[in-house]
Amino acid sequence: MSTSKVAPHILYFRFAKPKTFRFLGMSSEL
């Protein structure tokens, strides 16, 4: 696997994770 292929995934998960946890947190509160 080349770094150019892995980097976008790392950036995606770093930005997507907080939103996902926030969404799950809001769902659990409901």
VEXVONU-124316 format. One record per residue (C-alpha): y, x, z; residue number from 1. Coordinates in Angstrom, 3 decimals. Last residue first. Example, Ala and Ser with C-alpha at 12.3 -4.5 7.8 and 13.67 -1.06 7.14 Angstrom:
REM residues 2
@north:-1.060; east:13.670; up:7.140; k:2
@north:-4.500; east:12.300; up:7.800; k:1
REM end
This chain:
REM residues 30
@north:10.349; east:-32.720; up:22.586; k:30
@north:10.660; east:-29.460; up:24.522; k:29
@north:7.576; east:-28.100; up:22.734; k:28
@north:9.197; east:-28.786; up:19.355; k:27
@north:12.408; east:-26.989; up:20.359; k:26
@north:10.435; east:-23.940; up:21.472; k:25
@north:8.368; east:-23.980; up:18.274; k:24
@north:11.561; east:-24.045; up:16.190; k:23
@north:13.089; east:-21.213; up:18.229; k:22
@north:9.882; east:-19.200; up:17.895; k:21
@north:9.964; east:-19.703; up:14.124; k:20
@north:13.657; east:-18.856; up:13.842; k:19
@north:13.182; east:-15.669; up:15.883; k:18
@north:10.122; east:-14.736; up:13.750; k:17
@north:11.742; east:-15.257; up:10.346; k:16
@north:14.266; east:-12.412; up:10.475; k:15
@north:11.870; east:-9.701; up:11.679; k:14
@north:9.087; east:-11.303; up:9.624; k:13
@north:11.089; east:-11.064; up:6.408; k:12
@north:12.278; east:-7.515; up:7.122; k:11
@north:8.693; east:-6.395; up:7.726; k:10
@north:7.512; east:-8.202; up:4.590; k:9
@north:10.268; east:-6.623; up:2.482; k:8
@north:9.304; east:-3.134; up:3.791; k:7
@north:5.590; east:-3.410; up:2.971; k:6
@north:5.855; east:-3.491; up:-0.824; k:5
@north:8.404; east:-0.686; up:-1.135; k:4
@north:6.375; east:1.289; up:1.397; k:3
@north:3.398; east:1.378; up:-0.948; k:2
@north:0.000; east:0.000; up:0.000; k:1
REM end
